[in-house]
């Protein structure tokens, strides 16, 4: 599948007014064991139509082709699907090793050791914005437009450190 494994949706607003503040149904809560698959991607969906509006990808050594070209090509197809489908994308590449997988219009960022970039779709246009930094520079906090009128701040250092805590990336990341 070409979609990340984590989806976030907004809950529909609850009606307010006379008689709506009282519970009229039983509540059942169940806790059960489950297996969690960790993947460093986040998707944001528009409710109630469950439409994918934004995705965040943290590049791994596999995404960048460190272990062979097939996984890199698979990732690039997924990224192209996001961008061509009008999905607002944030891509974070904080790894020092591997090829810089930048869109051609942001090729100037390839001179930096690390980068992040976004693609924002709005009224028939696409705006790309990128950030570059080098080894030893602190990873920035960047502004990401997940949807028109909805902007969030993303702490790239925190996101990358969480990915490194789970994976054996620090040597590849120069940390």
Secondary structure, DSSP 4 states (H G I P E B T S, - for coil): --S-S-EEEPPPPPP-STT-SS--S--------------SEEEEEETTTTEEEEEEEE--TTTTTTT-HHHHHHHHHHHHHHHHTT-EEEEEE--SSS-----GGGGGGGGSSEEEEEEEEETTEEEEEEEEE-TTSPPPEEEEEEETTEEEEEEHHHHHHHHHHHSS-HHHHT-
